[in-house]
Amino acid sequence: VQLQASGGGLVQAGGSLRLSCAASGRTLERYTVAWHRQTPGKEREFVAEIRWSTGYTRYADSVKERFTIARDNAKSPVYLQMDNLKPEDTAIYYCAARMAYQSTYPYWGQGTQVTVSS
């Protein structure tokens, strides 16, 4: 499956952005889809994931109550709604996918830059 991330941009602190992770080649019903982020000099960190088949979601503590990961139908992207953004959310955001039996994410999209100004 090929993934395409989009929706990044520049926003002021307290603002919102919605990222999209679209798939080509296959639909996402059989995958768990996640967002990760990375800033220069730091390791990539987990942000949120959703198991498409059940809707089960999991979030990093740093984004709970502010970010929402969601999916609609099999042909729609997976979204990451980011509200009440903080300068520390500034990073390149990547979407990734794995099958349920996989413990790591073998499929990655290109990143999309999110910049939050104070």
VEXZAMI-996301 format. One record per atom (N, C-alpha, C): residue number from 1; residue in three letters; x, y, z. Coordinates in steps of 0.05 Angstrom, whole numbers, plus 32768, in hexadecimal, padded with zeros to 4 digits. Atoms other than C-alpha are relative to their C-alpha. Layout:
BEGIN
NUM, ALA, X, Y, Z
...
This chain:
BEGIN
1, VAL, 8011, 7FE8, 8000
1, VAL, 8000, 8000, 8000
1, VAL, 8012, 8019, 8000
2, GLN, 7FF2, 7FE6, 8001
2, GLN, 8019, 8046, 7FEF
2, GLN, 7FF0, 8014, 8010
3, LEU, 800D, 7FEC, 7FF0
3, LEU, 8009, 807E, 801F
3, LEU, 8008, 801C, 7FF8
4, GLN, 7FFB, 7FE5, 8007
4, GLN, 8003, 80C8, 8012
4, GLN, 7FF5, 8012, 8016
5, ALA, 8008, 7FEE, 7FEB
5, ALA, 8002, 80FA, 804B
5, ALA, 7FFE, 801C, 7FF6
6, SER, 8004, 7FE4, 8009
6, SER, 7FE8, 8141, 8042
6, SER, 7FF2, 800F, 8017
7, GLY, 800F, 7FEF, 7FEE
7, GLY, 7FCA, 817B, 8068
7, GLY, 8010, 8010, 8013
8, GLY, 7FEF, 7FF1, 7FEF
8, GLY, 8005, 8198, 808C
8, GLY, 8000, 801E, 7FF9
9, GLY, 7FFE, 7FE4, 8005
9, GLY, 8012, 81E2, 8091
9, GLY, 8009, 8010, 8018
10, LEU, 7FF8, 7FEE, 7FEB
10, LEU, 801F, 821E, 80BD
10, LEU, 7FE7, 800A, 800E
11, VAL, 8017, 7FF7, 7FF1
11, VAL, 7FEF, 822F, 80F5
11, VAL, 8009, 800C, 801A
12, GLN, 7FF9, 7FF4, 7FE6
12, GLN, 7FEF, 8259, 8134
12, GLN, 7FF9, 7FED, 8016
13, ALA, 8006, 8010, 7FE9
13, ALA, 7FEF, 8239, 8178
13, ALA, 7FE2, 8003, 8007
14, GLY, 801D, 8000, 7FFB
14, GLY, 7FA8, 8226, 818B
14, GLY, 7FEF, 7FF9, 7FE8
15, GLY, 800E, 8005, 8019
15, GLY, 7F95, 821A, 8143
15, GLY, 7FFD, 7FE2, 7FFB
16, SER, 8005, 801B, 8008
16, SER, 7F82, 81DB, 811E
16, SER, 800A, 7FFA, 7FE4
17, LEU, 7FFA, 800B, 801A
17, LEU, 7F98, 81B1, 80E3
17, LEU, 7FF5, 7FE4, 7FFE
18, ARG, 8008, 801C, 8004
18, ARG, 7F7F, 8171, 80C4
18, ARG, 8012, 7FF3, 7FEC
19, LEU, 7FEE, 800F, 8012
19, LEU, 7FB0, 8140, 80A6
19, LEU, 7FF0, 7FE9, 7FF4
20, SER, 800D, 8017, 800E
20, SER, 7F9B, 810B, 8073
20, SER, 8016, 7FEC, 7FF8
21, CYS, 7FEF, 8016, 8009
21, CYS, 7FBB, 80C8, 8064
21, CYS, 7FF0, 7FF0, 7FED
22, ALA, 800E, 800E, 8015
22, ALA, 7FA3, 80AD, 8022
22, ALA, 8010, 7FE8, 7FF6
23, ALA, 7FF3, 8019, 8009
23, ALA, 7FB2, 8067, 8008
23, ALA, 7FFB, 7FFC, 7FE2
24, SER, 8003, 8009, 801C
24, SER, 7FBD, 804F, 7FC1
24, SER, 800B, 7FE4, 7FFE
25, GLY, 7FF8, 801C, 8003
25, GLY, 7FC5, 8009, 7FA9
25, GLY, 7FEE, 7FED, 800F
26, ARG, 8013, 8010, 7FF0
26, ARG, 7F98, 7FEE, 7FE0
26, ARG, 7FF0, 8013, 8012
27, THR, 800F, 7FF1, 7FEC
27, THR, 7F63, 8007, 800F
27, THR, 800A, 7FF9, 801C
28, LEU, 7FF4, 8003, 7FE6
28, LEU, 7F72, 800C, 8059
28, LEU, 7FF1, 7FEF, 8014
29, GLU, 8011, 800F, 7FED
29, GLU, 7F3D, 7FDF, 8077
29, GLU, 800F, 7FEB, 8010
30, ARG, 7FF2, 8016, 7FF3
30, ARG, 7F6F, 7FA9, 8089
30, ARG, 8019, 800A, 8010
31, TYR, 7FE8, 7FF5, 7FF4
31, TYR, 7FA2, 7FD8, 80A7
31, TYR, 7FFB, 800F, 801A
32, THR, 7FFE, 7FEC, 7FEB
32, THR, 7FB3, 7FFD, 80E6
32, THR, 8010, 8017, 7FF5
33, VAL, 7FF3, 7FE9, 800B
33, VAL, 7FC5, 8043, 80D2
33, VAL, 8008, 8013, 8017
34, ALA, 7FF6, 7FEF, 7FEA
34, ALA, 7FEF, 8071, 80FD
34, ALA, 800D, 8019, 7FF5
35, TRP, 7FF1, 7FE7, 8005
35, TRP, 800C, 80B7, 80FE
35, TRP, 8018, 8000, 8014
36, HIS, 7FE9, 7FFB, 7FF0
36, HIS, 8052, 80C3, 8117
36, HIS, 800B, 801C, 7FF8
37, ARG, 7FF5, 7FE7, 8007
37, ARG, 807A, 8103, 8119
37, ARG, 801E, 8001, 8008
38, GLN, 7FE4, 7FFE, 7FFB
38, GLN, 80C2, 8118, 8119
38, GLN, 800A, 801D, 7FFD
39, THR, 7FF3, 7FE6, 8002
39, THR, 80EA, 8157, 8127
39, THR, 801E, 7FFC, 7FFD
40, PRO, 7FE3, 8003, 8004
40, PRO, 8133, 8163, 8115
40, PRO, 800F, 7FF8, 8019
41, GLY, 7FEF, 8008, 7FE9
41, GLY, 8163, 813F, 8143
41, GLY, 7FF2, 7FEE, 8014
42, LYS, 800F, 8012, 7FED
42, LYS, 812D, 8115, 8164
42, LYS, 7FF6, 7FE8, 7FF1
43, GLU, 800A, 8018, 800C
43, GLU, 8113, 80D0, 8158
43, GLU, 7FE2, 8004, 7FF8
44, ARG, 801C, 7FFF, 8008
44, ARG, 80D1, 80C5, 8135
44, ARG, 7FEF, 7FF6, 8017
45, GLU, 8011, 8009, 7FE9
45, GLU, 8099, 80C0, 8169
45, GLU, 7FE4, 7FFA, 7FF6
46, PHE, 801C, 8008, 8005
46, PHE, 8055, 80A0, 8168
46, PHE, 7FED, 8016, 8009
47, VAL, 8014, 7FEC, 7FFA
47, VAL, 8019, 80CE, 8167
47, VAL, 7FE5, 7FF3, 8005
48, ALA, 801A, 800D, 7FFD
48, ALA, 7FDA, 80A5, 815C
48, ALA, 7FFD, 7FEA, 7FEB
49, GLU, 8006, 8015, 8013
49, GLU, 7FC0, 8067, 813A
49, GLU, 7FE3, 7FF8, 8001
50, ILE, 801B, 800A, 8002
50, ILE, 7F7E, 8049, 8124
50, ILE, 8000, 7FE5, 7FF2
51, ARG, 8004, 8019, 800D
51, ARG, 7F6D, 8001, 8115
51, ARG, 7FE7, 8003, 7FEF
52, TRP, 8016, 7FF9, 8012
52, TRP, 7F41, 800A, 80D8
52, TRP, 7FE8, 7FEF, 8004
53, SER, 8017, 8013, 7FFF
53, SER, 7F16, 7FCC, 80E1
53, SER, 7FEE, 8004, 8019
54, THR, 8010, 7FFE, 7FE7
54, THR, 7F00, 7FDB, 8129
54, THR, 7FFD, 801D, 8009
55, GLY, 8001, 7FE5, 7FF7
55, GLY, 7F0C, 8025, 8130
55, GLY, 800F, 8006, 8019
56, TYR, 7FF1, 7FFC, 7FE8
56, TYR, 7F38, 801A, 816C
56, TYR, 8016, 8015, 7FFC
57, THR, 7FEC, 7FEB, 8003
57, THR, 7F65, 8056, 8178
57, THR, 8012, 8001, 8019
58, ARG, 7FEC, 7FFD, 7FEA
58, ARG, 7FA3, 8064, 81A2
58, ARG, 800F, 801A, 7FFA
59, TYR, 7FF2, 7FE6, 8003
59, TYR, 7FC6, 80A6, 81AF
59, TYR, 8018, 8002, 8013
60, ALA, 7FEB, 7FF8, 7FEE
60, ALA, 8006, 80C0, 81CB
60, ALA, 7FF5, 8013, 8015
61, ASP, 800A, 7FEF, 7FEA
61, ASP, 7FFC, 80E2, 820E
61, ASP, 8001, 801E, 7FF9
62, SER, 7FFC, 7FE3, 8007
62, SER, 8015, 8124, 81F1
62, SER, 7FEB, 800B, 7FEE
63, VAL, 8014, 7FF6, 8012
63, VAL, 7FDC, 8129, 81C0
63, VAL, 7FE3, 7FF8, 8008
64, LYS, 801B, 8008, 7FF7
64, LYS, 7FA1, 810A, 81E6
64, LYS, 7FEF, 8019, 8005
65, GLU, 8013, 7FEB, 7FFC
65, GLU, 7F64, 8136, 81E9
65, GLU, 8003, 8017, 7FEC
66, ARG, 7FFC, 7FEA, 8014
66, ARG, 7F80, 8162, 81B0
66, ARG, 7FFF, 7FF5, 7FE3
67, PHE, 8000, 800B, 801A
67, PHE, 7F89, 8133, 8175
67, PHE, 7FEC, 7FE9, 7FFE
68, THR, 8013, 8016, 8005
68, THR, 7F56, 8103, 8156
68, THR, 8007, 7FF3, 7FE6
69, ILE, 7FFB, 800F, 8018
69, ILE, 7F66, 80CC, 8125
69, ILE, 7FE6, 7FF2, 7FF8
70, ALA, 801A, 800A, 8008
70, ALA, 7F2B, 80B4, 80FC
70, ALA, 8002, 7FF5, 7FE3
71, ARG, 8003, 8009, 801B
71, ARG, 7F17, 808E, 80BE
71, ARG, 7FE3, 8000, 7FF9
72, ASP, 801B, 7FFF, 8009
72, ASP, 7ED9, 8090, 8094
72, ASP, 7FF9, 7FE7, 7FF1
73, ASN, 8005, 8019, 800F
73, ASN, 7ECF, 805D, 805D
73, ASN, 801A, 7FF6, 7FF4
74, ALA, 7FE8, 800E, 800A
74, ALA, 7F00, 802E, 803B
74, ALA, 800F, 8010, 7FEB
75, LYS, 7FF3, 7FF1, 8015
75, LYS, 7F0F, 805E, 8003
75, LYS, 8009, 801C, 8009
76, SER, 7FF9, 7FE5, 7FF6
76, SER, 7F19, 809B, 802F
76, SER, 801B, 7FFF, 800F
77, PRO, 7FE8, 7FFF, 7FF1
77, PRO, 7F59, 80B2, 804F
77, PRO, 7FFB, 7FFC, 801E
78, VAL, 8001, 7FFF, 7FE3
78, VAL, 7F69, 80AA, 8099
78, VAL, 8009, 801D, 8008
79, TYR, 7FFC, 7FE4, 7FF9
79, TYR, 7F67, 80EE, 80BA
79, TYR, 800C, 8003, 801C
80, LEU, 7FF6, 7FF8, 7FE6
80, LEU, 7F8C, 810E, 80F4
80, LEU, 7FF7, 801C, 8004
81, GLN, 800A, 7FE5, 7FF9
81, GLN, 7F65, 8149, 810F
81, GLN, 8011, 800A, 8018
82, MET, 7FEF, 7FF5, 7FEB
82, MET, 7F94, 8174, 8138
82, MET, 7FF5, 801B, 8009
83, ASP, 800C, 7FE8, 7FF4
83, ASP, 7F75, 81A8, 8166
83, ASP, 8012, 800A, 8016
84, ASN, 7FF0, 7FF4, 7FEB
84, ASN, 7F93, 81D8, 8198
84, ASN, 801E, 7FFA, 7FFD
85, LEU, 7FE5, 8006, 8006
85, LEU, 7FD6, 81D2, 8177
85, LEU, 8013, 8011, 8011
86, LYS, 7FEC, 7FF3, 7FF0
86, LYS, 8014, 81E4, 819E
86, LYS, 801B, 8001, 7FF0
87, PRO, 7FE6, 7FFF, 800E
87, PRO, 805A, 81F9, 8186
87, PRO, 800F, 7FE6, 8001
88, GLU, 7FF2, 8019, 7FFE
88, GLU, 8075, 81B7, 819E
88, GLU, 7FF4, 7FEA, 7FEE
89, ASP, 800B, 8012, 8014
89, ASP, 8048, 8194, 816B
89, ASP, 800E, 8003, 7FE5
90, THR, 7FF2, 7FFC, 8019
90, THR, 8074, 81B0, 8134
90, THR, 8012, 7FE8, 7FFA
91, ALA, 7FF1, 8018, 8008
91, ALA, 8091, 8175, 810E
91, ALA, 7FF8, 7FF9, 7FE3
92, ILE, 8009, 800D, 8018
92, ILE, 808E, 814E, 80CE
92, ILE, 7FEF, 7FE8, 8008
93, TYR, 8012, 8015, 7FFA
93, TYR, 8053, 8120, 80D2
93, TYR, 7FFF, 7FEB, 7FEA
94, TYR, 8000, 8016, 8013
94, TYR, 8054, 80DB, 80B1
94, TYR, 7FE9, 7FED, 8006
95, CYS, 8013, 8015, 7FFC
95, CYS, 801D, 80A9, 80A7
95, CYS, 800D, 7FE5, 7FF9
96, ALA, 7FF5, 801A, 8004
96, ALA, 802C, 805F, 80A9
96, ALA, 7FEA, 7FEB, 8003
97, ALA, 8014, 8015, 7FFF
97, ALA, 8006, 801E, 80A3
97, ALA, 800D, 7FE5, 8006
98, ARG, 7FF7, 801C, 7FFC
98, ARG, 800D, 7FD6, 80BB
98, ARG, 7FE8, 7FEE, 8001
99, MET, 8015, 8014, 7FFD
99, MET, 7FE5, 7F97, 80BA
99, MET, 7FFE, 7FFA, 801E
100, ALA, 8005, 8005, 7FE4
100, ALA, 7FC8, 7F80, 80FC
100, ALA, 8015, 7FEE, 800D
101, TYR, 7FED, 8014, 7FF5
101, TYR, 7FFB, 7F48, 8104
101, TYR, 801C, 800C, 8001
102, GLN, 7FE6, 7FF4, 8001
102, GLN, 8036, 7F77, 80F9
102, GLN, 8004, 8012, 8018
103, SER, 7FFA, 7FF0, 7FE8
103, SER, 8058, 7F98, 8135
103, SER, 800D, 801B, 7FF8
104, THR, 7FF5, 7FE6, 8009
104, THR, 807A, 7FCF, 810C
104, THR, 7FF2, 8009, 7FE7
105, TYR, 800E, 7FF4, 8017
105, TYR, 8064, 7FFC, 80D4
105, TYR, 8013, 7FFE, 7FE8
106, PRO, 7FEF, 8002, 8017
106, PRO, 8081, 7FE7, 8091
106, PRO, 7FF9, 8013, 7FE9
107, TYR, 8009, 7FEF, 8016
107, TYR, 805A, 8018, 8066
107, TYR, 7FFF, 801D, 800B
108, TRP, 7FFE, 7FE4, 7FF8
108, TRP, 8069, 8063, 806B
108, TRP, 7FFA, 8012, 7FE9
109, GLY, 8004, 7FEB, 8014
109, GLY, 8052, 80A0, 8046
109, GLY, 8016, 8015, 8003
110, GLN, 7FEE, 7FEA, 7FFC
110, GLN, 807B, 80DE, 803B
110, GLN, 7FF5, 8012, 8016
111, GLY, 8009, 7FEF, 7FEA
111, GLY, 8077, 8112, 8072
111, GLY, 7FF2, 8019, 7FF6
112, THR, 800C, 7FE6, 8005
112, THR, 804F, 8151, 8076
112, THR, 8007, 8012, 8018
113, GLN, 7FF5, 7FEE, 7FEB
113, GLN, 806A, 818D, 809D
113, GLN, 7FE9, 800E, 800E
114, VAL, 8013, 7FF0, 7FEF
114, VAL, 8041, 81AA, 80D6
114, VAL, 8011, 8013, 8010
115, THR, 7FF1, 7FEC, 7FF1
115, THR, 805B, 81EB, 80F3
115, THR, 7FEB, 8010, 8010
116, VAL, 8012, 7FF1, 7FEE
116, VAL, 8039, 820C, 812F
116, VAL, 8010, 8017, 800C
117, SER, 7FF2, 7FE8, 7FF6
117, SER, 804E, 8253, 813F
117, SER, 7FF4, 8009, 801A
118, SER, 800A, 7FF7, 7FE5
118, SER, 8049, 8270, 8185
118, SER, 7FF7, 801D, 7FFF
